[in-house]
Amino acid sequence: MQRLDQPQEFVDSFDLIRNLQRPHQAVLGRITPQQSWDATAQIVAAYAEQVDDAISNSEAVTRTEH
């Protein structure tokens, strides 16, 4: 008789291998999907910071011109 938690164990181990060990299929190089995800999060954070700085600078310029 199969235990009910066995399918979940299989899915969990599959997810670990898929995301942390095998190379990403759509990205050049030999990085994993998790490495790609982590890099994307860092890029988005840096871009958001640049946008915030640009907005702050444009508001400062607009206030001094009036």
mmCIF file as Biopython writes it, N, C-alpha, C and O atoms, coordinates in Angstrom:
data_model
#
loop_
_atom_site.group_PDB
_atom_site.id
_atom_site.type_symbol
_atom_site.label_atom_id
_atom_site.label_alt_id
_atom_site.label_comp_id
_atom_site.label_asym_id
_atom_site.label_entity_id
_atom_site.label_seq_id
_atom_site.pdbx_PDB_ins_code
_atom_site.Cartn_x
_atom_site.Cartn_y
_atom_site.Cartn_z
_atom_site.occupancy
_atom_site.B_iso_or_equiv
_atom_site.auth_seq_id
_atom_site.auth_asym_id
_atom_site.pdbx_PDB_model_num
ATOM 1   N N  . MET A ? 1  ? 0.838  -1.185 0.000   1.0 0.0 1  A 1 
ATOM 2   C CA . MET A ? 1  ? 0.000  0.000  0.000   1.0 0.0 1  A 1 
ATOM 3   C C  . MET A ? 1  ? 0.883  1.249  0.000   1.0 0.0 1  A 1 
ATOM 4   O O  . MET A ? 1  ? 1.858  1.336  0.747   1.0 0.0 1  A 1 
ATOM 5   N N  . GLN A ? 2  ? 0.530  2.194  -0.835  1.0 0.0 2  A 1 
ATOM 6   C CA . GLN A ? 2  ? 1.321  3.416  -0.963  1.0 0.0 2  A 1 
ATOM 7   C C  . GLN A ? 2  ? 0.870  4.437  0.087   1.0 0.0 2  A 1 
ATOM 8   O O  . GLN A ? 2  ? -0.323 4.631  0.317   1.0 0.0 2  A 1 
ATOM 9   N N  . ARG A ? 3  ? 1.842  5.073  0.706   1.0 0.0 3  A 1 
ATOM 10  C CA . ARG A ? 3  ? 1.521  6.123  1.676   1.0 0.0 3  A 1 
ATOM 11  C C  . ARG A ? 3  ? 1.092  7.379  0.932   1.0 0.0 3  A 1 
ATOM 12  O O  . ARG A ? 3  ? 1.527  7.615  -0.195  1.0 0.0 3  A 1 
ATOM 13  N N  . LEU A ? 4  ? 0.251  8.176  1.552   1.0 0.0 4  A 1 
ATOM 14  C CA . LEU A ? 4  ? -0.233 9.399  0.928   1.0 0.0 4  A 1 
ATOM 15  C C  . LEU A ? 4  ? 0.855  10.459 0.796   1.0 0.0 4  A 1 
ATOM 16  O O  . LEU A ? 4  ? 0.780  11.303 -0.097  1.0 0.0 4  A 1 
ATOM 17  N N  . ASP A ? 5  ? 1.861  10.435 1.664   1.0 0.0 5  A 1 
ATOM 18  C CA . ASP A ? 5  ? 2.910  11.458 1.598   1.0 0.0 5  A 1 
ATOM 19  C C  . ASP A ? 5  ? 3.993  11.127 0.572   1.0 0.0 5  A 1 
ATOM 20  O O  . ASP A ? 5  ? 4.841  11.974 0.291   1.0 0.0 5  A 1 
ATOM 21  N N  . GLN A ? 6  ? 3.988  9.929  0.009   1.0 0.0 6  A 1 
ATOM 22  C CA . GLN A ? 6  ? 5.000  9.570  -0.980  1.0 0.0 6  A 1 
ATOM 23  C C  . GLN A ? 6  ? 4.931  10.422 -2.251  1.0 0.0 6  A 1 
ATOM 24  O O  . GLN A ? 6  ? 5.980  10.851 -2.734  1.0 0.0 6  A 1 
ATOM 25  N N  . PRO A ? 7  ? 3.758  10.685 -2.812  1.0 0.0 7  A 1 
ATOM 26  C CA . PRO A ? 7  ? 3.737  11.555 -3.990  1.0 0.0 7  A 1 
ATOM 27  C C  . PRO A ? 7  ? 4.300  12.955 -3.699  1.0 0.0 7  A 1 
ATOM 28  O O  . PRO A ? 7  ? 4.989  13.528 -4.542  1.0 0.0 7  A 1 
ATOM 29  N N  . GLN A ? 8  ? 4.014  13.500 -2.525  1.0 0.0 8  A 1 
ATOM 30  C CA . GLN A ? 8  ? 4.535  14.819 -2.176  1.0 0.0 8  A 1 
ATOM 31  C C  . GLN A ? 8  ? 6.051  14.777 -2.025  1.0 0.0 8  A 1 
ATOM 32  O O  . GLN A ? 8  ? 6.735  15.718 -2.427  1.0 0.0 8  A 1 
ATOM 33  N N  . GLU A ? 9  ? 6.578  13.718 -1.460  1.0 0.0 9  A 1 
ATOM 34  C CA . GLU A ? 9  ? 8.027  13.569 -1.344  1.0 0.0 9  A 1 
ATOM 35  C C  . GLU A ? 9  ? 8.670  13.550 -2.733  1.0 0.0 9  A 1 
ATOM 36  O O  . GLU A ? 9  ? 9.720  14.156 -2.943  1.0 0.0 9  A 1 
ATOM 37  N N  . PHE A ? 10 ? 8.040  12.858 -3.669  1.0 0.0 10 A 1 
ATOM 38  C CA . PHE A ? 10 ? 8.546  12.810 -5.030  1.0 0.0 10 A 1 
ATOM 39  C C  . PHE A ? 10 ? 8.552  14.207 -5.655  1.0 0.0 10 A 1 
ATOM 40  O O  . PHE A ? 10 ? 9.542  14.615 -6.263  1.0 0.0 10 A 1 
ATOM 41  N N  . VAL A ? 11 ? 7.457  14.928 -5.505  1.0 0.0 11 A 1 
ATOM 42  C CA . VAL A ? 11 ? 7.357  16.278 -6.066  1.0 0.0 11 A 1 
ATOM 43  C C  . VAL A ? 11 ? 8.394  17.201 -5.430  1.0 0.0 11 A 1 
ATOM 44  O O  . VAL A ? 11 ? 9.032  17.989 -6.128  1.0 0.0 11 A 1 
ATOM 45  N N  . ASP A ? 12 ? 8.564  17.111 -4.132  1.0 0.0 12 A 1 
ATOM 46  C CA . ASP A ? 12 ? 9.550  17.950 -3.442  1.0 0.0 12 A 1 
ATOM 47  C C  . ASP A ? 12 ? 10.966 17.674 -3.946  1.0 0.0 12 A 1 
ATOM 48  O O  . ASP A ? 12 ? 11.731 18.610 -4.180  1.0 0.0 12 A 1 
ATOM 49  N N  . SER A ? 13 ? 11.318 16.405 -4.114  1.0 0.0 13 A 1 
ATOM 50  C CA . SER A ? 13 ? 12.669 16.085 -4.588  1.0 0.0 13 A 1 
ATOM 51  C C  . SER A ? 13 ? 12.835 16.502 -6.043  1.0 0.0 13 A 1 
ATOM 52  O O  . SER A ? 13 ? 13.912 16.952 -6.432  1.0 0.0 13 A 1 
ATOM 53  N N  . PHE A ? 14 ? 11.799 16.362 -6.848  1.0 0.0 14 A 1 
ATOM 54  C CA . PHE A ? 14 ? 11.841 16.812 -8.239  1.0 0.0 14 A 1 
ATOM 55  C C  . PHE A ? 14 ? 12.074 18.323 -8.295  1.0 0.0 14 A 1 
ATOM 56  O O  . PHE A ? 14 ? 12.908 18.790 -9.070  1.0 0.0 14 A 1 
ATOM 57  N N  . ASP A ? 15 ? 11.343 19.088 -7.481  1.0 0.0 15 A 1 
ATOM 58  C CA . ASP A ? 15 ? 11.502 20.544 -7.455  1.0 0.0 15 A 1 
ATOM 59  C C  . ASP A ? 15 ? 12.927 20.954 -7.090  1.0 0.0 15 A 1 
ATOM 60  O O  . ASP A ? 15 ? 13.490 21.868 -7.693  1.0 0.0 15 A 1 
ATOM 61  N N  . LEU A ? 16 ? 13.503 20.278 -6.108  1.0 0.0 16 A 1 
ATOM 62  C CA . LEU A ? 16 ? 14.874 20.608 -5.705  1.0 0.0 16 A 1 
ATOM 63  C C  . LEU A ? 16 ? 15.860 20.372 -6.846  1.0 0.0 16 A 1 
ATOM 64  O O  . LEU A ? 16 ? 16.710 21.219 -7.121  1.0 0.0 16 A 1 
ATOM 65  N N  . ILE A ? 17 ? 15.746 19.237 -7.499  1.0 0.0 17 A 1 
ATOM 66  C CA . ILE A ? 17 ? 16.646 18.931 -8.613  1.0 0.0 17 A 1 
ATOM 67  C C  . ILE A ? 17 ? 16.421 19.913 -9.756  1.0 0.0 17 A 1 
ATOM 68  O O  . ILE A ? 17 ? 17.377 20.437 -10.328 1.0 0.0 17 A 1 
ATOM 69  N N  . ARG A ? 18 ? 15.172 20.160 -10.083 1.0 0.0 18 A 1 
ATOM 70  C CA . ARG A ? 18 ? 14.834 21.032 -11.212 1.0 0.0 18 A 1 
ATOM 71  C C  . ARG A ? 18 ? 15.314 22.461 -10.992 1.0 0.0 18 A 1 
ATOM 72  O O  . ARG A ? 18 ? 15.808 23.095 -11.924 1.0 0.0 18 A 1 
ATOM 73  N N  . ASN A ? 19 ? 15.177 22.970 -9.788  1.0 0.0 19 A 1 
ATOM 74  C CA . ASN A ? 19 ? 15.492 24.375 -9.529  1.0 0.0 19 A 1 
ATOM 75  C C  . ASN A ? 19 ? 16.909 24.632 -9.032  1.0 0.0 19 A 1 
ATOM 76  O O  . ASN A ? 19 ? 17.436 25.728 -9.223  1.0 0.0 19 A 1 
ATOM 77  N N  . LEU A ? 20 ? 17.530 23.651 -8.402  1.0 0.0 20 A 1 
ATOM 78  C CA . LEU A ? 20 ? 18.820 23.897 -7.769  1.0 0.0 20 A 1 
ATOM 79  C C  . LEU A ? 20 ? 19.999 23.152 -8.383  1.0 0.0 20 A 1 
ATOM 80  O O  . LEU A ? 20 ? 21.150 23.473 -8.086  1.0 0.0 20 A 1 
ATOM 81  N N  . GLN A ? 21 ? 19.735 22.167 -9.228  1.0 0.0 21 A 1 
ATOM 82  C CA . GLN A ? 21 ? 20.849 21.363 -9.735  1.0 0.0 21 A 1 
ATOM 83  C C  . GLN A ? 21 ? 20.985 21.392 -11.252 1.0 0.0 21 A 1 
ATOM 84  O O  . GLN A ? 21 ? 22.098 21.532 -11.759 1.0 0.0 21 A 1 
ATOM 85  N N  . ARG A ? 22 ? 19.902 21.266 -11.979 1.0 0.0 22 A 1 
ATOM 86  C CA . ARG A ? 22 ? 20.016 21.190 -13.438 1.0 0.0 22 A 1 
ATOM 87  C C  . ARG A ? 22 ? 20.194 22.578 -14.028 1.0 0.0 22 A 1 
ATOM 88  O O  . ARG A ? 22 ? 19.710 23.549 -13.448 1.0 0.0 22 A 1 
ATOM 89  N N  . PRO A ? 23 ? 20.871 22.706 -15.160 1.0 0.0 23 A 1 
ATOM 90  C CA . PRO A ? 23 ? 21.025 24.010 -15.806 1.0 0.0 23 A 1 
ATOM 91  C C  . PRO A ? 23 ? 19.691 24.501 -16.366 1.0 0.0 23 A 1 
ATOM 92  O O  . PRO A ? 23 ? 18.848 23.712 -16.793 1.0 0.0 23 A 1 
ATOM 93  N N  . HIS A ? 24 ? 19.527 25.787 -16.355 1.0 0.0 24 A 1 
ATOM 94  C CA . HIS A ? 24 ? 18.321 26.407 -16.906 1.0 0.0 24 A 1 
ATOM 95  C C  . HIS A ? 24 ? 18.308 26.190 -18.415 1.0 0.0 24 A 1 
ATOM 96  O O  . HIS A ? 24 ? 19.341 26.360 -19.064 1.0 0.0 24 A 1 
ATOM 97  N N  . GLN A ? 25 ? 17.180 25.822 -18.983 1.0 0.0 25 A 1 
ATOM 98  C CA . GLN A ? 25 ? 17.112 25.501 -20.401 1.0 0.0 25 A 1 
ATOM 99  C C  . GLN A ? 25 ? 17.071 26.740 -21.288 1.0 0.0 25 A 1 
ATOM 100 O O  . GLN A ? 25 ? 17.471 26.668 -22.450 1.0 0.0 25 A 1 
ATOM 101 N N  . ALA A ? 26 ? 16.599 27.872 -20.774 1.0 0.0 26 A 1 
ATOM 102 C CA . ALA A ? 26 ? 16.415 29.062 -21.607 1.0 0.0 26 A 1 
ATOM 103 C C  . ALA A ? 26 ? 17.495 30.114 -21.397 1.0 0.0 26 A 1 
ATOM 104 O O  . ALA A ? 26 ? 17.457 31.161 -22.043 1.0 0.0 26 A 1 
ATOM 105 N N  . VAL A ? 27 ? 18.436 29.871 -20.530 1.0 0.0 27 A 1 
ATOM 106 C CA . VAL A ? 27 ? 19.463 30.860 -20.208 1.0 0.0 27 A 1 
ATOM 107 C C  . VAL A ? 27 ? 20.824 30.331 -20.630 1.0 0.0 27 A 1 
ATOM 108 O O  . VAL A ? 27 ? 21.179 29.190 -20.333 1.0 0.0 27 A 1 
ATOM 109 N N  . LEU A ? 28 ? 21.580 31.168 -21.324 1.0 0.0 28 A 1 
ATOM 110 C CA . LEU A ? 28 ? 22.931 30.766 -21.704 1.0 0.0 28 A 1 
ATOM 111 C C  . LEU A ? 28 ? 23.789 30.591 -20.463 1.0 0.0 28 A 1 
ATOM 112 O O  . LEU A ? 28 ? 23.560 31.236 -19.440 1.0 0.0 28 A 1 
ATOM 113 N N  . GLY A ? 29 ? 24.747 29.739 -20.559 1.0 0.0 29 A 1 
ATOM 114 C CA . GLY A ? 29 ? 25.597 29.463 -19.409 1.0 0.0 29 A 1 
ATOM 115 C C  . GLY A ? 29 ? 25.076 28.257 -18.657 1.0 0.0 29 A 1 
ATOM 116 O O  . GLY A ? 29 ? 24.139 27.589 -19.096 1.0 0.0 29 A 1 
ATOM 117 N N  . ARG A ? 30 ? 25.672 27.996 -17.559 1.0 0.0 30 A 1 
ATOM 118 C CA . ARG A ? 30 ? 25.309 26.797 -16.801 1.0 0.0 30 A 1 
ATOM 119 C C  . ARG A ? 30 ? 24.718 27.170 -15.441 1.0 0.0 30 A 1 
ATOM 120 O O  . ARG A ? 30 ? 25.047 26.549 -14.430 1.0 0.0 30 A 1 
ATOM 121 N N  . ILE A ? 31 ? 23.853 28.173 -15.412 1.0 0.0 31 A 1 
ATOM 122 C CA . ILE A ? 31 ? 23.241 28.532 -14.145 1.0 0.0 31 A 1 
ATOM 123 C C  . ILE A ? 31 ? 21.925 27.782 -13.976 1.0 0.0 31 A 1 
ATOM 124 O O  . ILE A ? 31 ? 21.308 27.342 -14.946 1.0 0.0 31 A 1 
ATOM 125 N N  . THR A ? 32 ? 21.519 27.649 -12.734 1.0 0.0 32 A 1 
ATOM 126 C CA . THR A ? 32 ? 20.267 26.955 -12.425 1.0 0.0 32 A 1 
ATOM 127 C C  . THR A ? 32 ? 19.101 27.941 -12.464 1.0 0.0 32 A 1 
ATOM 128 O O  . THR A ? 32 ? 19.313 29.153 -12.440 1.0 0.0 32 A 1 
ATOM 129 N N  . PRO A ? 33 ? 17.879 27.428 -12.523 1.0 0.0 33 A 1 
ATOM 130 C CA . PRO A ? 33 ? 16.728 28.320 -12.463 1.0 0.0 33 A 1 
ATOM 131 C C  . PRO A ? 33 ? 16.729 29.189 -11.197 1.0 0.0 33 A 1 
ATOM 132 O O  . PRO A ? 33 ? 16.338 30.354 -11.254 1.0 0.0 33 A 1 
ATOM 133 N N  . GLN A ? 34 ? 17.158 28.644 -10.069 1.0 0.0 34 A 1 
ATOM 134 C CA . GLN A ? 34 ? 17.197 29.433 -8.826  1.0 0.0 34 A 1 
ATOM 135 C C  . GLN A ? 34 ? 18.197 30.575 -8.942  1.0 0.0 34 A 1 
ATOM 136 O O  . GLN A ? 34 ? 17.918 31.684 -8.488  1.0 0.0 34 A 1 
ATOM 137 N N  . GLN A ? 35 ? 19.359 30.323 -9.542  1.0 0.0 35 A 1 
ATOM 138 C CA . GLN A ? 35 ? 20.347 31.385 -9.736  1.0 0.0 35 A 1 
ATOM 139 C C  . GLN A ? 35 ? 19.795 32.468 -10.663 1.0 0.0 35 A 1 
ATOM 140 O O  . GLN A ? 35 ? 20.031 33.657 -10.444 1.0 0.0 35 A 1 
ATOM 141 N N  . SER A ? 36 ? 19.076 32.065 -11.674 1.0 0.0 36 A 1 
ATOM 142 C CA . SER A ? 36 ? 18.463 33.023 -12.584 1.0 0.0 36 A 1 
ATOM 143 C C  . SER A ? 36 ? 17.418 33.867 -11.849 1.0 0.0 36 A 1 
ATOM 144 O O  . SER A ? 36 ? 17.370 35.085 -12.024 1.0 0.0 36 A 1 
ATOM 145 N N  . TRP A ? 37 ? 16.593 33.233 -11.040 1.0 0.0 37 A 1 
ATOM 146 C CA . TRP A ? 37 ? 15.570 33.934 -10.261 1.0 0.0 37 A 1 
ATOM 147 C C  . TRP A ? 37 ? 16.217 34.926 -9.298  1.0 0.0 37 A 1 
ATOM 148 O O  . TRP A ? 37 ? 15.777 36.071 -9.194  1.0 0.0 37 A 1 
ATOM 149 N N  . ASP A ? 38 ? 17.249 34.492 -8.603  1.0 0.0 38 A 1 
ATOM 150 C CA . ASP A ? 38 ? 17.931 35.379 -7.647  1.0 0.0 38 A 1 
ATOM 151 C C  . ASP A ? 38 ? 18.525 36.592 -8.349  1.0 0.0 38 A 1 
ATOM 152 O O  . ASP A ? 38 ? 18.423 37.711 -7.846  1.0 0.0 38 A 1 
ATOM 153 N N  . ALA A ? 39 ? 19.141 36.380 -9.502  1.0 0.0 39 A 1 
ATOM 154 C CA . ALA A ? 39 ? 19.736 37.485 -10.256 1.0 0.0 39 A 1 
ATOM 155 C C  . ALA A ? 39 ? 18.654 38.454 -10.730 1.0 0.0 39 A 1 
ATOM 156 O O  . ALA A ? 39 ? 18.861 39.668 -10.716 1.0 0.0 39 A 1 
ATOM 157 N N  . THR A ? 40 ? 17.514 37.933 -11.144 1.0 0.0 40 A 1 
ATOM 158 C CA . THR A ? 40 ? 16.416 38.786 -11.587 1.0 0.0 40 A 1 
ATOM 159 C C  . THR A ? 40 ? 15.931 39.666 -10.442 1.0 0.0 40 A 1 
ATOM 160 O O  . THR A ? 40 ? 15.671 40.852 -10.641 1.0 0.0 40 A 1 
ATOM 161 N N  . ALA A ? 41 ? 15.808 39.107 -9.263  1.0 0.0 41 A 1 
ATOM 162 C CA . ALA A ? 41 ? 15.361 39.882 -8.103  1.0 0.0 41 A 1 
ATOM 163 C C  . ALA A ? 41 ? 16.331 41.025 -7.804  1.0 0.0 41 A 1 
ATOM 164 O O  . ALA A ? 41 ? 15.905 42.127 -7.458  1.0 0.0 41 A 1 
ATOM 165 N N  . GLN A ? 42 ? 17.617 40.768 -7.935  1.0 0.0 42 A 1 
ATOM 166 C CA . GLN A ? 42 ? 18.619 41.813 -7.688  1.0 0.0 42 A 1 
ATOM 167 C C  . GLN A ? 42 ? 18.528 42.910 -8.743  1.0 0.0 42 A 1 
ATOM 168 O O  . GLN A ? 42 ? 18.645 44.093 -8.419  1.0 0.0 42 A 1 
ATOM 169 N N  . ILE A ? 43 ? 18.324 42.531 -9.989  1.0 0.0 43 A 1 
ATOM 170 C CA . ILE A ? 43 ? 18.218 43.515 -11.068 1.0 0.0 43 A 1 
ATOM 171 C C  . ILE A ? 43 ? 16.974 44.374 -10.883 1.0 0.0 43 A 1 
ATOM 172 O O  . ILE A ? 43 ? 17.031 45.591 -11.055 1.0 0.0 43 A 1 
ATOM 173 N N  . VAL A ? 44 ? 15.866 43.757 -10.537 1.0 0.0 44 A 1 
ATOM 174 C CA . VAL A ? 44 ? 14.623 44.506 -10.322 1.0 0.0 44 A 1 
ATOM 175 C C  . VAL A ? 44 ? 14.790 45.484 -9.166  1.0 0.0 44 A 1 
ATOM 176 O O  . VAL A ? 44 ? 14.328 46.621 -9.253  1.0 0.0 44 A 1 
ATOM 177 N N  . ALA A ? 45 ? 15.431 45.067 -8.099  1.0 0.0 45 A 1 
ATOM 178 C CA . ALA A ? 45 ? 15.650 45.950 -6.955  1.0 0.0 45 A 1 
ATOM 179 C C  . ALA A ? 45 ? 16.537 47.135 -7.348  1.0 0.0 45 A 1 
ATOM 180 O O  . ALA A ? 45 ? 16.257 48.268 -6.957  1.0 0.0 45 A 1 
ATOM 181 N N  . ALA A ? 46 ? 17.589 46.890 -8.106  1.0 0.0 46 A 1 
ATOM 182 C CA . ALA A ? 46 ? 18.480 47.973 -8.542  1.0 0.0 46 A 1 
ATOM 183 C C  . ALA A ? 46 ? 17.747 48.927 -9.473  1.0 0.0 46 A 1 
ATOM 184 O O  . ALA A ? 46 ? 17.937 50.139 -9.384  1.0 0.0 46 A 1 
ATOM 185 N N  . TYR A ? 47 ? 16.916 48.405 -10.361 1.0 0.0 47 A 1 
ATOM 186 C CA . TYR A ? 47 ? 16.152 49.244 -11.280 1.0 0.0 47 A 1 
ATOM 187 C C  . TYR A ? 47 ? 15.145 50.098 -10.511 1.0 0.0 47 A 1 
ATOM 188 O O  . TYR A ? 47 ? 14.987 51.284 -10.799 1.0 0.0 47 A 1 
ATOM 189 N N  . ALA A ? 48 ? 14.470 49.504 -9.542  1.0 0.0 48 A 1 
ATOM 190 C CA . ALA A ? 48 ? 13.502 50.247 -8.738  1.0 0.0 48 A 1 
ATOM 191 C C  . ALA A ? 48 ? 14.188 51.383 -7.988  1.0 0.0 48 A 1 
ATOM 192 O O  . ALA A ? 48 ? 13.626 52.470 -7.858  1.0 0.0 48 A 1 
ATOM 193 N N  . GLU A ? 49 ? 15.383 51.142 -7.501  1.0 0.0 49 A 1 
ATOM 194 C CA . GLU A ? 49 ? 16.133 52.190 -6.804  1.0 0.0 49 A 1 
ATOM 195 C C  . GLU A ? 49 ? 16.484 53.330 -7.765  1.0 0.0 49 A 1 
ATOM 196 O O  . GLU A ? 49 ? 16.392 54.499 -7.392  1.0 0.0 49 A 1 
ATOM 197 N N  . GLN A ? 50 ? 16.881 53.003 -8.981  1.0 0.0 50 A 1 
ATOM 198 C CA . GLN A ? 50 ? 17.190 54.030 -9.975  1.0 0.0 50 A 1 
ATOM 199 C C  . GLN A ? 50 ? 15.946 54.843 -10.330 1.0 0.0 50 A 1 
ATOM 200 O O  . GLN A ? 50 ? 16.021 56.063 -10.483 1.0 0.0 50 A 1 
ATOM 201 N N  . VAL A ? 51 ? 14.819 54.176 -10.459 1.0 0.0 51 A 1 
ATOM 202 C CA . VAL A ? 51 ? 13.576 54.880 -10.769 1.0 0.0 51 A 1 
ATOM 203 C C  . VAL A ? 51 ? 13.205 55.817 -9.620  1.0 0.0 51 A 1 
ATOM 204 O O  . VAL A ? 51 ? 12.820 56.963 -9.853  1.0 0.0 51 A 1 
ATOM 205 N N  . ASP A ? 52 ? 13.318 55.338 -8.394  1.0 0.0 52 A 1 
ATOM 206 C CA . ASP A ? 52 ? 13.024 56.177 -7.239  1.0 0.0 52 A 1 
ATOM 207 C C  . ASP A ? 52 ? 13.927 57.403 -7.202  1.0 0.0 52 A 1 
ATOM 208 O O  . ASP A ? 52 ? 13.465 58.507 -6.916  1.0 0.0 52 A 1 
ATOM 209 N N  . ASP A ? 53 ? 15.215 57.214 -7.489  1.0 0.0 53 A 1 
ATOM 210 C CA . ASP A ? 53 ? 16.156 58.340 -7.514  1.0 0.0 53 A 1 
ATOM 211 C C  . ASP A ? 53 ? 15.782 59.330 -8.611  1.0 0.0 53 A 1 
ATOM 212 O O  . ASP A ? 53 ? 15.830 60.541 -8.392  1.0 0.0 53 A 1 
ATOM 213 N N  . ALA A ? 54 ? 15.411 58.832 -9.783  1.0 0.0 54 A 1 
ATOM 214 C CA . ALA A ? 54 ? 15.040 59.707 -10.898 1.0 0.0 54 A 1 
ATOM 215 C C  . ALA A ? 54 ? 13.789 60.501 -10.557 1.0 0.0 54 A 1 
ATOM 216 O O  . ALA A ? 54 ? 13.706 61.685 -10.884 1.0 0.0 54 A 1 
ATOM 217 N N  . ILE A ? 55 ? 12.827 59.883 -9.914  1.0 0.0 55 A 1 
ATOM 218 C CA . ILE A ? 55 ? 11.602 60.587 -9.522  1.0 0.0 55 A 1 
ATOM 219 C C  . ILE A ? 55 ? 11.924 61.653 -8.486  1.0 0.0 55 A 1 
ATOM 220 O O  . ILE A ? 55 ? 11.434 62.778 -8.578  1.0 0.0 55 A 1 
ATOM 221 N N  . SER A ? 56 ? 12.742 61.307 -7.507  1.0 0.0 56 A 1 
ATOM 222 C CA . SER A ? 56 ? 13.120 62.279 -6.482  1.0 0.0 56 A 1 
ATOM 223 C C  . SER A ? 56 ? 13.842 63.468 -7.094  1.0 0.0 56 A 1 
ATOM 224 O O  . SER A ? 56 ? 13.580 64.615 -6.731  1.0 0.0 56 A 1 
ATOM 225 N N  . ASN A ? 57 ? 14.750 63.196 -8.022  1.0 0.0 57 A 1 
ATOM 226 C CA . ASN A ? 57 ? 15.494 64.278 -8.667  1.0 0.0 57 A 1 
ATOM 227 C C  . ASN A ? 57 ? 14.580 65.153 -9.522  1.0 0.0 57 A 1 
ATOM 228 O O  . ASN A ? 57 ? 14.739 66.373 -9.537  1.0 0.0 57 A 1 
ATOM 229 N N  . SER A ? 58 ? 13.630 64.552 -10.231 1.0 0.0 58 A 1 
ATOM 230 C CA . SER A ? 58 ? 12.735 65.344 -11.076 1.0 0.0 58 A 1 
ATOM 231 C C  . SER A ? 58 ? 11.786 66.173 -10.224 1.0 0.0 58 A 1 
ATOM 232 O O  . SER A ? 58 ? 11.436 67.286 -10.615 1.0 0.0 58 A 1 
ATOM 233 N N  . GLU A ? 59 ? 11.360 65.667 -9.076  1.0 0.0 59 A 1 
ATOM 234 C CA . GLU A ? 59 ? 10.507 66.444 -8.184  1.0 0.0 59 A 1 
ATOM 235 C C  . GLU A ? 59 ? 11.273 67.622 -7.604  1.0 0.0 59 A 1 
ATOM 236 O O  . GLU A ? 59 ? 10.712 68.705 -7.439  1.0 0.0 59 A 1 
ATOM 237 N N  . ALA A ? 60 ? 12.557 67.420 -7.291  1.0 0.0 60 A 1 
ATOM 238 C CA . ALA A ? 60 ? 13.373 68.506 -6.755  1.0 0.0 60 A 1 
ATOM 239 C C  . ALA A ? 60 ? 13.555 69.593 -7.800  1.0 0.0 60 A 1 
ATOM 240 O O  . ALA A ? 60 ? 13.498 70.777 -7.468  1.0 0.0 60 A 1 
ATOM 241 N N  . VAL A ? 61 ? 13.771 69.221 -9.050  1.0 0.0 61 A 1 
ATOM 242 C CA . VAL A ? 61 ? 13.941 70.190 -10.128 1.0 0.0 61 A 1 
ATOM 243 C C  . VAL A ? 61 ? 12.638 70.940 -10.351 1.0 0.0 61 A 1 
ATOM 244 O O  . VAL A ? 61 ? 12.654 72.159 -10.520 1.0 0.0 61 A 1 
ATOM 245 N N  . THR A ? 62 ? 11.515 70.240 -10.356 1.0 0.0 62 A 1 
ATOM 246 C CA . THR A ? 62 ? 10.211 70.854 -10.583 1.0 0.0 62 A 1 
ATOM 247 C C  . THR A ? 62 ? 9.894  71.860 -9.477  1.0 0.0 62 A 1 
ATOM 248 O O  . THR A ? 62 ? 9.350  72.926 -9.766  1.0 0.0 62 A 1 
ATOM 249 N N  . ARG A ? 63 ? 10.213 71.556 -8.236  1.0 0.0 63 A 1 
ATOM 250 C CA . ARG A ? 63 ? 9.948  72.468 -7.126  1.0 0.0 63 A 1 
ATOM 251 C C  . ARG A ? 63 ? 10.789 73.736 -7.196  1.0 0.0 63 A 1 
ATOM 252 O O  . ARG A ? 63 ? 10.318 74.815 -6.836  1.0 0.0 63 A 1 
ATOM 253 N N  . THR A ? 64 ? 12.015 73.613 -7.653  1.0 0.0 64 A 1 
ATOM 254 C CA . THR A ? 64 ? 12.887 74.790 -7.692  1.0 0.0 64 A 1 
ATOM 255 C C  . THR A ? 64 ? 12.586 75.667 -8.873  1.0 0.0 64 A 1 
ATOM 256 O O  . THR A ? 64 ? 12.935 76.847 -8.856  1.0 0.0 64 A 1 
ATOM 257 N N  . GLU A ? 65 ? 11.942 75.133 -9.916  1.0 0.0 65 A 1 
ATOM 258 C CA . GLU A ? 65 ? 11.646 75.947 -11.106 1.0 0.0 65 A 1 
ATOM 259 C C  . GLU A ? 65 ? 10.436 76.833 -10.897 1.0 0.0 65 A 1 
ATOM 260 O O  . GLU A ? 65 ? 10.320 77.849 -11.581 1.0 0.0 65 A 1 
ATOM 261 N N  . HIS A ? 66 ? 9.530  76.506 -9.994  1.0 0.0 66 A 1 
ATOM 262 C CA . HIS A ? 66 ? 8.298  77.287 -9.818  1.0 0.0 66 A 1 
ATOM 263 C C  . HIS A ? 66 ? 8.479  78.352 -8.828  1.0 0.0 66 A 1 
ATOM 264 O O  . HIS A ? 66 ? 7.545  79.106 -8.554  1.0 0.0 66 A 1 
#
